[in-house]
Amino acid sequence: HVQLVESGGGSVQAGGSLRLSCVATGNTIGWQFDCMAWFRQAPGKAREGVALIYSGDHSTYYLDSVKGRFTISLDAAANTLYLQMDSLRPEDTAMYYCAAVSKPPWWNGGSWYDEREYIHWGQGTQVTVS
């Protein structure tokens, strides 16, 4: 049973930076996720895809509003996913979740930013920008 555990959230001022981490724990022997992603959910809003990384070629995808400010990366050997967030804005305030899926959503006509495509989820880490 694989668990995803996020950390690194906190409170920062606008323009500041945070680095989120997501570690996969549990039965990781033979574990392999083709895609890992970060989602976020602000109070009263739907959960939205922020960034995805495809382990096959390390290609990345981003929500338009975070392009150029956020960077997703993966250390497969350490079973750890990262999200470097720079130039943070108040509108980035949300609970951030790590998610994983065995095969790329687009292989079945799905979208990387559709939360329904993901099977494994972390518990979330809060990011507050003031």
C-alpha positions in Angstrom: 0.0 0.0 0.0 1.6 3.3 -1.2 1.1 6.5 0.7 1.9 10.0 -0.4 3.0 12.4 2.3 3.4 16.1 1.5 5.4 18.7 3.4 6.8 22.2 3.0 3.7 24.3 3.2 3.6 27.5 5.3 2.8 31.2 5.3 4.8 33.6 3.2 4.5 37.1 2.0 3.7 37.9 -1.7 6.8 37.5 -3.8 8.3 34.9 -1.5 9.1 31.2 -2.2 8.2 27.8 -0.9 9.3 24.3 -1.8 6.8 21.5 -1.4 7.8 17.9 -1.2 5.9 14.7 -1.6 7.4 11.4 -0.5 5.9 8.0 -1.5 6.1 5.6 1.4 4.9 2.1 2.1 5.3 -0.8 -0.4 7.4 1.0 -3.0 9.2 -2.1 -4.3 8.1 -2.4 -7.9 6.2 0.9 -7.5 6.2 3.0 -10.5 3.9 5.9 -11.4 4.2 7.3 -14.9 2.7 10.6 -13.8 2.8 12.6 -10.6 1.1 15.9 -10.2 0.4 18.7 -7.8 -3.2 19.9 -7.4 -4.6 22.7 -5.2 -7.9 23.7 -3.7 -8.8 27.1 -2.3 -11.8 27.5 0.0 -15.0 27.5 -1.9 -13.3 26.5 -5.2 -12.8 23.3 -7.2 -9.6 21.4 -7.0 -7.3 22.3 -9.9 -4.3 20.8 -11.5 -1.1 22.9 -10.9 1.7 20.9 -12.5 2.5 17.4 -13.8 5.6 15.5 -14.6 5.8 12.5 -16.8 8.5 10.1 -15.6 8.9 8.6 -19.1 10.7 11.7 -20.5 10.4 14.1 -17.6 8.1 16.4 -19.7 6.1 18.8 -17.6 2.8 20.6 -17.8 1.6 23.6 -15.9 -1.5 25.6 -15.1 -1.2 28.8 -17.1 -1.3 31.1 -14.1 1.8 29.4 -12.6 4.0 29.1 -15.7 7.3 30.7 -15.2 6.9 30.8 -11.4 6.5 27.2 -10.4 8.8 24.2 -11.2 7.9 20.6 -10.8 10.6 18.0 -10.5 11.0 14.3 -9.6 13.7 12.4 -7.8 12.6 8.8 -8.6 15.5 7.2 -6.7 14.2 9.0 -3.5 10.5 8.5 -4.4 10.1 12.2 -4.0 8.2 14.8 -6.0 8.9 18.5 -5.6 7.2 21.8 -6.4 9.4 24.9 -6.3 7.1 27.9 -6.0 8.6 31.4 -6.6 7.0 34.8 -6.9 4.1 33.7 -4.9 0.8 35.6 -5.0 -2.1 35.8 -2.7 -4.2 33.9 -5.2 -1.8 30.9 -4.8 -3.2 30.4 -1.3 -4.7 26.9 -1.1 -4.3 23.4 0.2 -1.8 21.7 -2.1 -2.1 18.0 -2.8 0.3 15.5 -4.4 -1.3 12.9 -6.7 -0.1 9.9 -8.8 -1.4 7.7 -11.5 0.2 4.6 -13.1 -0.4 5.6 -16.7 -0.6 9.0 -18.4 -4.2 10.2 -18.4 -3.9 11.2 -22.1 -3.3 7.6 -23.1 -7.1 7.1 -22.6 -8.1 10.5 -23.8 -8.1 12.1 -20.4 -6.5 15.3 -19.3 -3.6 15.7 -16.9 -5.4 18.3 -14.9 -8.5 16.2 -14.3 -8.5 15.0 -10.7 -10.6 12.0 -11.6 -7.7 10.5 -13.4 -5.6 10.1 -10.3 -5.8 7.2 -7.9 -3.3 8.0 -5.2 -3.5 11.2 -3.1 -1.7 12.8 -0.2 -3.3 14.5 2.7 -2.4 18.0 1.6 -0.2 20.8 2.9 -1.4 24.4 3.4 0.1 27.3 1.5 -0.9 30.8 2.6 0.4 33.9 0.8 -0.4 37.4 2.2 
